[in-house]
């Protein structure tokens, strides 16, 4: 064998070793195992400082330990009973509540239907009875669904103030007893009936079932939690709610929860990558793991997912962590839960959390998710 042949063999062997190292390193980088992340001592201390004070929060019928620095956002989207009922809560002192109710009443009185035949837009006002108006008070407005639709379609818009929290409930109703609907009522008796009395009873029952609560108060009786509230009693009605928690000092570091009873067509990991990246990033990890008898699906991407104050896309880089539980097979005892964590990389790269730290933070927080067993009546 010539010296040249020996040299060529050594050369190609060296190239093969280098390529293998590159491939292994690349695989390890792009296929990080979120279950086995190792941090430096300083990085671990930063993570521990964030996680060491993580009180339990109640989301629907689930519990999760979330760092105390994350505070509940003011807004919530909660649809109930196949979207015929909308529920919302927000913090409010009594004087602003009274002012808000007065302004809302005047606004409804001033609103005029497009067709004058519909009469007044505001149809009726029903006060909520209270033994102690200084602790609990409220009102229900009955008005047209919109200025352009016939007044057979109604909305019951109810408010109750208690413990510095305003609870708002909206229920769709119908009242077609006006004589101009006589012919329509013969053809469609259900659509042109008057179910306002029944819907008022339904609203009264909901106000009775819903109790305000502090975000850190964990119920011990059957029912389900939502933002600043708890609906008492085991509940198998259709529901869909989502709300978030924002870091109290780090901009664009947040968690968003979506809790509902309906099944997706695809499992989280069966969705196309573009569903998560929006063609503005790339996947850094996806996989499944088990915790607290739950199967967790997760997909983590890095890219440009942040908007400016006007709602336009920016070039700011960050991470979007997504987790799904019972995405395709929810039941009333094991509802679907979807959790997202957003984190925007600071302008100063030496500040904030690294990618590995974020993965450890995500892993530790999501590993705490479990069902609140007392959510359900004993079988």
PyMOL commands that set and color helices and strands:
alter all, ss='L'
color gray80, all
select helices_A, chain A and resi 3-30+41-51+94-110+116-118+179-187+196-209+268-270+273-277+355-366+373-375
alter helices_A, ss='H'
color red, helices_A
select strands_A, chain A and resi 56-59+62-65+70-80+85-91+122-128+136-144+153-162+165-174+210-212+223-226+229-232+239-247+253-260+281-291+294-303+318-325+336-344+370-371
alter strands_A, ss='S'
color yellow, strands_A
deselect
rebuild
show_as cartoon
